[in-house]
Amino acid sequence: MNTRQKALFKLLLVDDEPSVIASLKRTLRNDAYSTMAAGNGQEALDLLVCDQADAAIIDLKMPQMDGMTLLGHLRQTYPTMQVIMLTGRGGVSEAVEAIRQGATDFIEKPYPPEGLIRRVDQMHRIWTLQKENEQLKQEARIRFGYDDLVGTSRPMLDLKTTVAQIAPSDASVLILGETGTGKELVARSIHYHSRRAQKAFIPVDCAAISETVTESELFGHIKGAFTGAHETTLGLVRAADQGTLFLDEVGELAPIIQAKLLRTIQQREVRPVGGNRTFSVDIRIIAATNRDLHKAIADGTFREDLYYRLNVIGLLVPPLRERGSDIIQLARHFIERYKTDDDLPAEIAPQAATLLENFDWPGNVRQLENTIHRAVAMCGKATINDTHLPPEITGRTPSSPDEAAPKADTLAAYELMAIENALKKSDGNRRHAAQMLEIGESTLYRKMKRYDLD
């Protein structure tokens, strides 16, 4: 259970009249706010040395240091702080100057409580959105740090070093590697360590987009450009403006799209389908493929000039079979990802670890992830052993329905299969089945209800 309290919106109230301060506190009484007060500008600055504030309400006319002078100090020292200026009746010119100097808003005295509450609520919403955005960016930095490229084998250390070197550049990158090696994860790591990290990362699966709509999807279209074009669309290229466009399986693009993409890269502009004007774009392109593009060029299915535009920097993501020392490290990483919150830390038995390390992994990291996903679901809280691994890894041939694969490659499907097998082996005895699964009987009963098992 998360016991962390939600942060309060801190308001600094500055006025030389105690009655005004008291009135402001009454008006702004809100569980989401906290207030602190100062009687003049200097007192407010002294207070901020010891405590922070997210917004301030400042009287314009005060002795020692007036509101405009205080505003100047706040803008210089606390540039993100939102400020409402309280002005006397008729002080429109002063209010306009305060806005010009960086105040968020102004309100005349005597202020209507509803109007002040509405303005502060608006500042609170802006502050909340900013906090959420900062949190998302921080999570992105953590999620896509170089450490997220799990592994300490020599090939992975070399890859991480290269990613760190090329991330600050704007040069196009072509990532090569077998299916399932994690090419998109490498692309995201490059983006989130570049100067474009705060902008969009737009992934495009070129193999999944129908050839008939690829041009519209990438470059956008204007309303009425073709049957069904009921609205003008921006397109994925323009959606990535100032950010990164990731073209996964770029070798699958049709020749006509390759030509238009080449023009976009060369001229740094895009023309929507059906449009007669172009739009400037500032994007970094990272492409990836598991195809042999040299062969595709020789076969005439991929443009050589586009290849050289994309392959300014080339990266090769190593297959898992060349990363032997990373396999168990990756397996533990996936265990943490797929185990449920109330599970004890799952361990990997020595015989299972040996099987994992000796397997060739034709499906690479993606296959290992699916294998661990399955094993976590089947073992419950137990140690993962060879009986939780699929036949292609153990070498066993499925000889009974107990060892068959589930109908779908999902956590729920594997969990259902494990429960059904345990119930069958225990002749329907729930206590014995729960012991086999190493979960509580009440937990088993709850899961049986979820899956409609009698």
C-alpha positions in Angstrom: 0.0 0.0 0.0 1.3 3.4 -0.9 1.3 5.7 2.1 3.0 8.6 0.4 0.9 11.7 0.9 -0.1 13.8 -2.0 1.8 17.1 -2.2 -0.1 20.3 -1.3 -0.2 23.4 -3.4 1.7 26.0 -1.3 0.5 29.6 -1.5 2.5 32.6 -0.2 0.2 35.4 0.9 1.9 38.8 1.1 0.0 41.9 2.4 0.8 44.5 5.1 -2.8 44.4 6.4 -3.4 41.5 8.8 -7.1 41.6 8.1 -6.5 41.0 4.4 -4.2 38.1 5.2 -6.9 36.6 7.4 -9.5 37.1 4.7 -7.3 35.4 2.1 -6.8 32.4 4.4 -10.5 32.0 4.9 -11.3 32.4 1.3 -8.6 29.9 0.2 -9.4 27.2 2.8 -8.9 24.0 0.8 -7.6 20.6 1.6 -5.4 20.7 -1.4 -3.7 24.0 -0.4 -1.4 25.1 2.3 -0.7 28.8 3.0 2.0 30.9 4.6 1.9 34.6 5.1 4.3 37.6 5.1 3.6 41.3 6.0 6.0 42.8 3.4 8.2 41.9 0.5 11.4 41.4 2.4 9.7 39.2 5.0 8.4 37.1 2.1 11.9 36.7 0.6 13.2 35.7 4.0 10.4 33.2 4.4 11.1 31.6 1.0 14.7 30.9 2.1 13.4 28.4 4.7 10.2 27.2 2.9 9.1 26.9 -0.7 6.0 28.1 -2.4 4.3 27.2 -5.7 2.3 30.4 -6.1 2.0 33.8 -4.5 -0.7 36.4 -4.0 1.0 39.8 -3.5 -0.4 43.2 -2.6 0.9 45.9 -5.0 1.2 48.7 -2.4 3.3 47.8 0.7 5.9 49.7 2.7 9.6 48.8 2.6 9.4 46.7 -0.5 6.3 47.1 -2.8 4.7 44.3 -4.8 6.4 45.1 -8.1 9.8 45.0 -6.6 9.0 41.7 -4.9 7.7 40.4 -8.2 11.0 41.2 -9.8 12.9 39.2 -7.2 10.5 36.2 -7.5 10.8 36.1 -11.3 14.6 36.1 -11.0 15.0 33.6 -8.2 11.8 31.5 -8.5 10.9 31.6 -12.3 8.3 28.9 -12.1 6.3 30.5 -9.3 2.9 31.8 -10.4 1.9 35.2 -9.0 -1.4 37.0 -8.7 -1.1 40.7 -8.0 -3.7 42.5 -5.8 -4.2 46.1 -6.9 -6.3 49.0 -5.7 -9.5 49.9 -7.6 -8.7 51.6 -10.8 -5.1 50.4 -10.9 -5.3 49.0 -14.4 -2.1 50.5 -15.7 -0.2 49.0 -12.7 -1.8 45.7 -13.3 -0.8 45.7 -16.9 2.8 46.5 -15.9 2.7 43.6 -13.4 1.6 41.2 -16.2 4.3 42.6 -18.4 6.8 41.9 -15.6 5.7 38.3 -15.3 2.7 38.1 -13.0 0.2 35.4 -13.9 -2.9 37.5 -13.2 -4.2 40.4 -11.2 -7.4 41.1 -9.2 -8.7 44.3 -7.8 -9.4 45.0 -4.1 -11.9 44.5 -2.6 -11.7 41.2 -4.4 -14.8 39.0 -5.0 -14.1 35.7 -3.2 -15.5 33.6 -6.1 -13.2 35.3 -8.6 -10.1 34.8 -6.4 -11.0 31.1 -5.8 -11.5 30.6 -9.6 -8.1 32.1 -10.4 -6.3 30.1 -7.7 -8.0 26.9 -8.8 -6.7 27.6 -12.3 -3.2 28.1 -11.0 -3.5 24.8 -9.0 -4.6 23.0 -12.2 -1.6 24.3 -14.1 0.7 23.3 -11.2 -0.8 19.8 -11.1 -0.2 19.3 -14.8 3.4 20.5 -14.5 4.0 18.1 -11.7 2.5 15.2 -13.6 4.5 16.1 -16.7 7.8 16.3 -14.6 6.9 12.9 -13.1 6.3 11.3 -16.5 9.6 12.7 -17.8 11.4 11.4 -14.8 9.8 8.0 -15.3 10.8 8.1 -18.9 14.4 8.9 -18.0 14.4 6.0 -15.5 12.6 3.6 -17.8 14.8 4.3 -20.7 18.1 4.7 -19.0 21.1 2.8 -20.4 20.6 0.3 -17.6 17.3 -0.7 -19.2 19.4 -2.3 -21.9 19.9 -5.3 -19.5 23.1 -7.1 -19.7 26.8 -6.9 -18.9 28.2 -9.2 -21.6 30.9 -7.7 -23.9 28.5 -7.2 -26.9 26.0 -5.3 -24.7 28.7 -3.2 -23.0 29.9 -2.2 -26.5 26.4 -1.4 -27.6 25.7 0.8 -24.6 28.9 2.6 -25.1 28.0 3.3 -28.7 24.5 4.4 -27.8 26.0 6.9 -25.2 28.3 8.3 -27.9 25.7 8.8 -30.6 22.6 9.9 -28.6 23.6 13.6 -28.5 23.9 13.7 -32.3 21.0 14.4 -34.7 22.4 11.9 -37.3 20.1 9.2 -38.6 20.6 5.8 -37.2 20.0 2.4 -38.8 19.6 -0.4 -36.3 20.2 -3.9 -37.6 19.5 -7.1 -35.8 17.4 -10.3 -35.7 13.8 -10.3 -34.7 13.3 -10.1 -31.0 16.7 -8.6 -30.1 15.2 -5.3 -28.7 15.9 -2.9 -31.6 13.0 -0.5 -30.5 14.4 -0.4 -26.9 17.8 0.7 -28.3 16.0 3.4 -30.4 14.2 4.6 -27.3 17.4 4.8 -25.3 19.0 6.9 -28.0 16.0 9.2 -28.0 15.7 9.6 -24.3 19.4 10.6 -24.0 19.3 13.1 -26.9 18.5 16.8 -26.9 15.0 15.7 -28.2 14.2 13.7 -25.1 11.4 16.1 -24.0 9.7 15.8 -27.4 7.8 13.0 -29.0 9.1 9.5 -29.8 6.8 8.2 -32.6 7.2 4.5 -33.4 6.0 3.3 -36.8 5.7 -0.4 -37.6 6.2 -0.3 -41.3 5.3 -3.9 -41.7 2.0 -3.5 -40.0 0.6 -0.6 -42.0 -1.3 -1.5 -45.2 0.5 -0.3 -48.3 -2.7 1.5 -49.4 -2.7 3.7 -46.3 1.0 4.0 -45.5 1.4 7.3 -47.4 -1.5 8.9 -45.5 -0.4 7.5 -42.2 3.1 8.8 -42.5 2.6 12.1 -44.3 -1.0 13.0 -43.4 -3.7 14.0 -45.8 -6.1 16.9 -46.3 -9.9 16.6 -46.0 -11.4 15.1 -49.2 -8.0 13.9 -50.5 -9.6 10.4 -51.1 -12.7 8.4 -50.3 -13.0 8.3 -46.5 -10.8 11.3 -45.8 -13.4 13.1 -43.8 -10.9 15.1 -41.7 -7.4 16.6 -42.3 -4.7 14.6 -40.5 -1.3 15.6 -39.4 0.5 12.3 -40.2 3.2 10.6 -38.1 6.1 12.5 -39.6 4.7 15.9 -38.5 3.6 14.4 -35.2 7.3 13.7 -34.5 8.3 17.3 -35.3 11.3 18.2 -33.0 11.3 14.7 -31.8 12.3 11.2 -33.1 10.6 9.1 -35.8 11.3 5.4 -35.4 10.7 3.4 -38.5 10.6 -0.2 -37.4 11.0 -2.8 -40.2 11.8 0.0 -42.7 12.8 -2.6 -45.3 9.1 -3.3 -45.7 8.2 0.1 -47.1 6.9 0.2 -50.7 9.1 1.9 -53.3 6.7 4.9 -53.7 6.8 5.5 -50.0 10.6 5.1 -49.9 10.8 7.9 -52.6 8.6 10.3 -50.6 10.5 9.5 -47.4 13.8 10.3 -49.1 12.4 13.7 -50.2 11.3 14.4 -46.7 14.8 13.6 -45.3 16.6 15.6 -47.9 14.3 18.7 -47.9 13.2 18.5 -44.3 9.6 19.1 -45.3 6.5 17.1 -45.9 3.5 17.4 -48.2 0.3 15.8 -47.1 -1.7 13.6 -49.5 -3.9 15.8 -51.6 -2.2 19.0 -50.4 -0.5 21.7 -52.5 1.7 23.1 -49.8 4.6 21.7 -47.8 5.3 21.9 -44.0 8.8 22.1 -42.5 9.7 19.3 -40.1 12.6 18.9 -37.7 12.9 15.2 -36.9 15.6 12.7 -36.2 15.0 9.4 -37.9 16.0 6.1 -36.4 15.2 3.1 -38.6 15.4 -0.6 -37.8 15.2 -3.8 -39.8 16.0 -7.5 -39.6 16.3 -7.7 -43.4 19.6 -7.7 -45.4 19.2 -4.3 -47.1 22.2 -4.8 -49.3 20.5 -7.8 -50.8 17.2 -5.8 -51.1 19.1 -3.0 -52.9 20.6 -5.6 -55.3 17.1 -7.0 -55.8 15.7 -3.6 -56.5 13.3 -3.6 -53.6 15.1 -1.0 -51.5 16.5 2.4 -52.7 20.3 2.7 -52.3 20.1 6.5 -51.8 17.6 6.0 -49.0 19.8 3.4 -47.4 22.7 5.8 -47.2 20.5 8.6 -45.8 19.3 6.3 -43.0 22.6 4.6 -42.4 24.6 7.6 -41.3 25.3 5.7 -38.1 24.8 1.9 -38.1 24.2 -0.2 -35.1 24.0 -4.0 -34.8 22.1 -5.4 -31.8 23.6 -8.8 -30.9 21.5 -11.9 -30.8 20.9 -13.5 -27.5 22.9 -16.6 -28.3 26.0 -14.3 -28.3 25.1 -12.8 -24.9 25.4 -16.0 -22.8 26.3 -14.3 -19.6 23.2 -12.0 -19.9 20.6 -14.8 -20.1 20.0 -15.3 -16.4 20.3 -11.6 -15.7 17.5 -11.0 -18.3 15.5 -13.9 -16.9 15.5 -12.3 -13.4 14.6 -9.0 -15.0 11.5 -10.5 -16.5 10.6 -12.4 -13.3 10.4 -9.0 -11.6 8.3 -7.7 -14.4 5.7 -10.5 -14.5 5.4 -11.7 -10.9 2.3 -10.4 -9.1 2.7 -8.0 -6.2 2.0 -10.6 -3.5 4.4 -13.1 -4.9 7.6 -13.9 -3.1 10.8 -13.4 -5.1 10.9 -16.3 -7.6 14.3 -18.1 -7.9 15.6 -20.1 -10.8 16.7 -23.6 -10.0 20.2 -24.6 -11.1 19.0 -27.2 -13.6 16.6 -24.6 -15.1 19.3 -22.0 -15.3 21.5 -24.4 -17.2 18.8 -25.2 -19.7 18.2 -21.5 -20.2 21.9 -20.8 -20.7 22.4 -23.7 -23.1 19.4 -22.9 -25.4 20.0 -21.3 -28.7 17.2 -18.7 -28.5 16.2 -18.4 -32.1 13.5 -15.8 -31.0 16.1 -13.9 -29.0 15.1 -11.7 -26.0 11.4 -11.7 -27.0 11.4 -15.5 -26.8 13.1 -15.5 -23.4 10.6 -13.0 -22.1 7.7 -15.2 -23.2 9.3 -18.2 -21.6 9.8 -16.5 -18.2 6.3 -15.0 -18.5 5.0 -18.6 -18.8 7.2 -20.0 -16.0 6.2 -17.3 -13.5 2.5 -18.0 -14.2 3.0 -21.8 -13.8 5.2 -21.9 -10.7 3.2 -19.5 -8.5 5.5 -18.7 -5.6 7.8 -21.7 -6.2 11.2 -21.8 -7.6 11.3 -22.0 -11.4 12.5 -25.4 -12.4 12.7 -27.4 -15.6 9.1 -28.5 -15.4 8.0 -24.9 -15.8 9.9 -24.5 -19.1 8.5 -25.3 -22.5 9.4 -28.6 -24.3 11.6 -26.9 -26.9 14.0 -25.9 -24.1 13.8 -29.0 -22.0 13.8 -31.4 -25.0 10.8 -33.2 -23.7 7.9 -34.0 -26.0 4.5 -33.1 -24.7 3.0 -36.4 -23.8 -0.2 -35.3 -22.1 -2.6 -32.3 -22.0 -0.8 -31.3 -18.7 2.3 -30.3 -20.7 0.5 -28.7 -23.6 0.8 -25.0 -24.2 -2.0 -22.6 -23.2 -4.5 -21.3 -25.8 -3.0 -17.8 -25.6 0.4 -16.5 -24.7 -0.8 -14.4 -21.8 -0.2 -14.5 -18.0 -3.9 -15.3 -17.4 -3.8 -18.3 -19.9 -0.7 -19.7 -18.2 -2.2 -19.2 -14.7 -5.4 -20.9 -15.8 -3.5 -23.8 -17.2 -1.4 -24.2 -14.0 -4.6 -24.2 -11.9 -6.4 -26.7 -14.1 -3.3 -29.1 -14.0 -3.1 -28.8 -10.2 -6.8 -29.5 -9.7 -6.6 -32.5 -12.1 -3.5 -34.0 -10.3 -5.2 -33.5 -6.9 -8.5 -35.0 -8.1 -10.2 -31.7 -7.4 -8.9 -31.4 -3.8 -8.5 -27.6 -3.5 -6.2 -27.8 -0.4 -3.8 -30.2 -2.2 -4.0 -28.1 -5.4 -3.2 -25.0 -3.5 -0.2 -26.7 -1.9 1.1 -27.8 -5.3 0.8 -24.2 -6.5 2.3 -22.9 -3.3 -0.5 -20.4 -2.8 -3.2 -20.1 -0.1 -6.4 -22.0 -0.4 -8.4 -18.8 -0.3 -6.2 -17.4 -3.1 -6.9 -20.5 -5.2 -10.6 -20.2 -4.5 -10.5 -16.5 -5.6 -8.7 -17.4 -8.8 -11.0 -20.3 -9.6 -14.0 -17.9 -9.3 -12.2 -15.5 -11.7 -11.8 -18.3 -14.3 -15.3 -19.8 -13.7 -13.8 -23.1 -12.5 -16.1 -25.3 -10.5 
